[in-house]
Amino acid sequence: MKQDPVKKLERTATFTAVAGLALAYWQGVAQSRQGELIILAGLCLTFGVLDTLLLLYLRNRDPDKANPMVFPLLILLLVMLVVFPLKTATSAVQYYKAVNNVSYAVKKDTGVVRRVYGGDAVVLLGDSYKDVPITVIDKNALGARTSMRRVVLPAELKEIRSGAFHYCKGLTELTLPDGLEVIGKNAFSMCSNLKRITIPASVRNIPKSAFNGCPKDLVIVGEEGSAAQYFAERYFTFEALDS
C-alpha cells in the first residue's frame, strides 16, 4: 500500500522542528562551544516550518473546504517563523568572536557582549572586537555558568547589566575593572559561593538586588567613602583597598 505523502510530510515536519528546538536548547542553555549549531538549529526549524506551511496548503487545497484565513496565516507564519529566526541566527554568528578558548556573540559596532560560550572554569574576555572596545556585558550574558570559577573582564568595561552573572554558583572571587560605572539589578544574584569582590570607586550606585542570594560573609573590597563601602556596610562586610 502506497504511503500517504501528506502523512509522511507531517512526520518530517514534526521531526525537523523537534530537532531544531533541541539544538537551539543545547546551544542556548547548555552553552555548547559549537556556535555554528545556531545556524543548523535555524535551518532545521525553518525546514520544519516550511513543511508545516506546505501541509496546511495540502490540507486546504479543496476550495470547498478551504479556510479563507489560511493564506494570510501562511504569509504571517513565513515572516515570523522563517525570516526572523534565520536573520537572528545569522546575526548571532556573524559577530562571533573566539579568544582564549572562549567564544561570544558581540553586537555589531557597539562593544556589547550578548552571550558567552566555552571557557569552563576560567573565562578570559578580550578587551576589544574589530577595534571596538568591549564596554558592556549584556543581560544574562554569563548567567548560569555553574562551572565557571574565574573570569577576567575587559579593561574598558563600563556596564554590567541585570542578571549578567546570575546563578554563577562556582564563582568565588572577582575583580571589577577600574572605570566600571554601572552594576545592574541582580547582576550577581544567586552567586552562592562568591566570597570576595573588588568594586572600583567609579561605580556610584549599587542596586540592593545586585547581590541577592550571595553569602552573608561576602567581602566587598573598595575605596573608603565609595558606594562600595556604603553598600557593603549595610548588607555585607567591607574591606578598604590597600593604599
C-alpha positions as CSV (number, residue, x, y, z in Angstrom):
1,M,0.0,0.0,0.0
2,K,1.4,3.4,-1.1
3,Q,2.3,5.7,1.8
4,D,0.2,8.9,2.1
5,P,2.6,11.7,1.2
6,V,0.8,14.1,3.4
7,K,1.3,11.8,6.4
8,K,5.0,11.5,5.5
9,L,5.3,15.3,5.3
10,E,3.6,15.6,8.7
11,R,6.1,13.3,10.3
12,T,9.0,15.1,8.6
13,A,7.8,18.5,9.8
14,T,7.5,17.2,13.4
15,F,10.9,15.6,13.4
16,T,12.8,18.6,12.0
17,A,11.0,21.0,14.2
18,V,11.9,19.0,17.3
19,A,15.5,18.5,16.2
20,G,15.8,22.3,15.6
21,L,14.4,23.1,19.1
22,A,16.7,20.5,20.7
23,L,19.8,22.0,19.0
24,A,18.7,25.5,20.0
25,Y,18.3,24.4,23.6
26,W,21.7,22.8,23.6
27,Q,23.3,25.9,22.2
28,G,21.5,28.5,24.3
29,V,21.0,26.7,27.6
30,A,23.7,24.0,27.8
31,Q,26.2,26.6,26.5
32,S,27.8,24.4,23.8
33,R,31.1,25.6,22.4
34,Q,29.9,24.9,18.8
35,G,28.3,28.3,18.0
36,E,27.7,27.1,14.4
37,L,24.9,25.0,15.7
38,I,22.8,28.1,15.8
39,I,22.7,28.0,12.0
40,L,21.9,24.3,12.0
41,A,19.1,24.8,14.5
42,G,17.7,27.7,12.4
43,L,17.8,25.6,9.3
44,C,16.1,22.6,11.0
45,L,13.4,24.9,12.4
46,T,13.0,26.6,9.0
47,F,12.6,23.3,7.2
48,G,10.1,22.2,9.8
49,V,8.1,25.4,9.4
50,L,8.2,25.2,5.6
51,D,6.9,21.6,5.8
52,T,4.1,22.7,8.1
53,L,3.2,25.5,5.8
54,L,3.0,23.1,2.8
55,L,1.0,20.7,5.0
56,L,-1.5,23.5,5.7
57,Y,-1.8,24.2,2.0
58,L,-2.3,20.5,1.1
59,R,-4.9,20.1,3.9
60,N,-6.9,23.0,2.5
61,R,-6.3,22.6,-1.3
62,D,-10.0,21.8,-1.8
63,P,-11.7,25.2,-2.4
64,D,-15.0,23.9,-0.9
65,K,-13.3,23.1,2.4
66,A,-10.5,25.7,2.5
67,N,-10.4,28.3,5.3
68,P,-10.3,31.8,3.8
69,M,-7.7,32.7,6.5
70,V,-5.2,30.0,5.5
71,F,-3.2,32.1,3.1
72,P,-2.9,35.2,5.2
73,L,-1.8,32.9,8.0
74,L,0.8,31.3,5.8
75,I,2.2,34.7,5.0
76,L,2.3,35.7,8.6
77,L,4.0,32.5,9.7
78,L,6.5,32.8,6.9
79,V,7.5,36.3,8.1
80,M,7.5,35.5,11.9
81,L,8.8,31.9,11.9
82,V,11.2,31.8,9.0
83,V,12.7,35.2,8.1
84,F,13.1,36.5,11.6
85,P,14.7,33.4,13.2
86,L,17.1,33.0,10.3
87,K,18.1,36.6,10.4
88,T,18.6,36.3,14.2
89,A,20.7,33.2,13.9
90,T,22.8,34.6,11.1
91,S,23.4,37.8,13.1
92,A,24.4,35.9,16.2
93,V,27.1,34.0,14.3
94,Q,28.2,36.9,12.1
95,Y,29.7,38.8,15.0
96,Y,31.1,35.7,16.8
97,K,34.5,36.0,18.4
98,A,36.8,33.4,19.8
99,V,39.7,34.1,22.1
100,N,41.4,32.0,24.8
101,N,39.1,29.1,24.1
102,V,36.1,31.4,24.8
103,S,33.6,32.3,22.1
104,Y,30.9,35.0,22.4
105,A,28.4,37.0,20.3
106,V,29.2,40.7,20.1
107,K,26.5,43.1,19.0
108,K,27.8,44.9,15.8
109,D,29.8,48.1,16.3
110,T,28.6,48.5,19.9
111,G,31.0,46.7,22.2
112,V,28.2,44.8,23.8
113,V,28.8,41.1,24.7
114,R,25.5,39.4,24.3
115,R,26.4,35.8,25.2
116,V,29.5,33.9,26.2
117,Y,30.2,30.2,25.4
118,G,33.0,27.9,26.5
119,G,35.9,28.5,28.8
120,D,34.6,26.2,31.6
121,A,36.4,27.0,34.8
122,V,38.3,30.1,33.5
123,V,36.8,32.7,31.2
124,L,39.1,35.4,29.8
125,L,37.2,38.0,27.8
126,G,39.1,40.1,25.2
127,D,39.3,43.9,25.6
128,S,38.0,44.7,22.1
129,Y,36.4,43.3,18.9
130,K,37.3,44.7,15.5
131,D,39.0,47.6,17.2
132,V,35.8,48.4,19.2
133,P,36.4,48.2,23.0
134,I,34.1,45.8,24.9
135,T,32.2,48.1,27.2
136,V,29.1,46.2,28.2
137,I,28.3,42.7,29.5
138,D,24.6,42.3,28.4
139,K,21.7,40.8,30.4
140,N,22.3,37.1,31.3
141,A,25.5,37.0,29.1
142,L,27.3,34.8,31.6
143,G,24.3,33.6,33.6
144,A,24.0,30.1,35.0
145,R,27.6,29.1,34.2
146,T,27.9,26.8,37.3
147,S,31.4,25.5,36.3
148,M,33.0,28.9,36.0
149,R,35.4,29.6,38.8
150,R,37.2,32.7,37.5
151,V,36.5,35.4,34.9
152,V,38.8,38.2,33.7
153,L,36.7,41.2,32.4
154,P,37.6,43.6,29.6
155,A,39.8,46.6,30.8
156,E,37.4,49.2,29.4
157,L,34.2,47.7,30.7
158,K,31.6,50.3,31.7
159,E,28.4,48.4,32.4
160,I,27.4,45.0,33.8
161,R,23.7,44.7,33.0
162,S,21.0,42.9,35.1
163,G,21.5,39.2,35.6
164,A,24.8,39.2,33.8
165,F,26.3,36.7,36.3
166,H,23.1,35.3,37.8
167,Y,23.5,31.9,39.3
168,C,27.2,31.6,38.7
169,K,27.5,29.5,41.8
170,G,31.1,28.4,41.1
171,L,32.4,31.9,41.1
172,T,34.4,32.6,44.3
173,E,36.3,35.8,43.7
174,L,36.1,38.7,41.2
175,T,37.8,42.0,40.5
176,L,35.7,44.5,38.5
177,P,37.9,46.8,36.3
178,D,38.6,50.4,37.1
179,G,36.3,52.6,35.1
180,L,33.2,50.4,35.5
181,E,30.2,52.7,36.1
182,V,27.1,50.6,36.2
183,I,26.1,47.4,38.0
184,G,22.6,46.3,37.1
185,K,19.9,44.7,39.2
186,N,20.5,41.1,40.1
187,A,23.9,41.3,38.3
188,F,25.5,38.8,40.7
189,S,22.3,37.3,42.3
190,M,22.5,33.7,43.5
191,C,26.3,33.5,43.2
192,S,26.1,31.4,46.3
193,N,29.9,30.8,46.7
194,L,31.1,34.3,45.9
195,K,33.4,35.2,48.8
196,R,35.2,38.4,47.7
197,I,34.6,41.1,45.0
198,T,36.5,44.3,44.3
199,I,34.4,47.2,43.2
200,P,36.0,50.4,41.9
201,A,35.1,53.9,43.1
202,S,33.8,54.7,39.6
203,V,30.7,52.7,40.5
204,R,28.5,55.4,42.1
205,N,25.4,53.3,42.8
206,I,24.8,49.6,43.6
207,P,21.3,48.2,43.5
208,K,20.1,46.4,46.6
209,S,19.3,43.3,44.5
210,A,22.8,43.2,42.8
211,F,24.0,40.5,45.3
212,N,20.7,38.8,46.2
213,G,21.4,35.2,47.3
214,C,25.1,35.7,47.9
215,P,26.8,34.6,51.1
216,K,26.3,36.7,54.2
217,D,30.1,36.7,54.7
218,L,30.8,38.2,51.3
219,V,33.7,40.7,51.5
220,I,33.3,43.8,49.2
221,V,36.7,45.5,48.6
222,G,36.7,49.1,47.7
223,E,37.9,52.6,48.4
224,E,36.8,54.4,51.6
225,G,34.0,56.8,51.0
226,S,32.9,54.9,47.9
227,A,29.5,53.4,47.0
228,A,31.1,50.0,47.6
229,Q,31.8,50.9,51.2
230,Y,28.3,52.3,51.8
231,F,26.7,49.2,50.2
232,A,29.0,46.7,52.0
233,E,28.4,48.1,55.5
234,R,24.7,47.9,55.0
235,Y,24.5,44.3,53.7
236,F,27.9,42.5,53.9
237,T,31.5,43.2,55.0
238,F,33.7,46.0,53.8
239,E,37.4,45.9,53.3
240,A,39.4,49.0,52.3
241,L,41.8,48.8,49.4
242,D,45.5,48.9,50.3
243,S,46.8,52.4,50.0
